[in-house]
Amino acid sequence: MYRKFVAITMFVSFVAMSTSGLLMFFIARPSFTLQMHPVHKLFGVLLVIAAVAHIGLNFRGLKT
């Protein structure tokens, strides 16, 4: 159950980070960038936490 939660969290965070990053890149208005920045930052932190949990859960497989 925990592995599924971590995997889904990583996937959703990756999609949100990719989407918000691309939107900020292509829509170069400062007001839009300021609106999207908190979303991008929140999902970035969530992605890092999920990645650390993912590595922890799969450390034995990564070591071999």
Backbone torsions as a table, in degrees:
resi	resn	phi	psi	omega
1	MET	NA	-44.0	-179.3
2	TYR	-66.0	-38.4	178.2
3	ARG	-62.9	-41.6	179.2
4	LYS	-64.3	-42.2	178.8
5	PHE	-61.3	-44.3	179.5
6	VAL	-64.8	-42.8	-179.2
7	ALA	-64.8	-43.8	179.5
8	ILE	-66.6	-40.3	178.2
9	THR	-62.5	-42.7	177.6
10	MET	-62.9	-43.2	-178.8
11	PHE	-64.6	-48.5	-179.2
12	VAL	-63.5	-42.3	179.4
13	SER	-64.0	-41.4	179.0
14	PHE	-63.3	-44.8	179.7
15	VAL	-63.6	-44.1	179.9
16	ALA	-65.6	-42.0	178.5
17	MET	-64.5	-44.2	-179.9
18	SER	-63.1	-46.1	-178.4
19	THR	-64.7	-49.0	-178.6
20	SER	-66.4	-36.8	177.6
21	GLY	-64.7	-44.6	177.8
22	LEU	-66.0	-40.0	177.6
23	LEU	-62.4	-43.5	179.0
24	MET	-66.1	-31.7	179.8
25	PHE	-71.1	-45.0	-174.4
26	PHE	-86.2	-28.8	176.5
27	ILE	-102.5	97.5	-168.7
28	ALA	-90.0	23.0	177.0
29	ARG	-78.9	131.8	-179.8
30	PRO	-59.6	-35.9	-179.5
31	SER	-66.1	-38.7	178.5
32	PHE	-68.2	-41.7	179.3
33	THR	-62.4	-40.3	178.5
34	LEU	-66.1	-32.0	177.8
35	GLN	-73.5	-36.9	-176.4
36	MET	-83.7	-20.6	-175.3
37	HIS	-58.5	-45.5	178.5
38	PRO	-61.8	-36.8	177.9
39	VAL	-64.3	-46.3	-179.2
40	HIS	-62.5	-42.7	-178.7
41	LYS	-68.3	-42.4	179.9
42	LEU	-61.7	-48.2	-179.6
43	PHE	-71.7	-24.3	173.8
44	GLY	-66.1	-44.7	177.5
45	VAL	-64.6	-43.2	179.0
46	LEU	-62.1	-38.8	178.6
47	LEU	-65.5	-41.5	179.4
48	VAL	-64.5	-43.9	178.8
49	ILE	-62.5	-44.2	179.2
50	ALA	-66.1	-36.2	178.6
51	ALA	-66.2	-40.3	177.6
52	VAL	-64.8	-42.2	177.3
53	ALA	-64.1	-39.2	179.2
54	HIS	-63.6	-44.3	178.0
55	ILE	-64.1	-41.5	178.2
56	GLY	-62.0	-40.9	-179.7
57	LEU	-70.5	-28.7	-175.8
58	ASN	-111.9	21.7	-174.3
59	PHE	-65.0	-38.2	-179.3
60	ARG	-62.5	-42.4	178.4
61	GLY	-68.7	-35.4	179.1
62	LEU	-70.5	-31.2	-178.3
63	LYS	-70.7	-32.5	-176.6
64	THR	-85.6	NA	NA
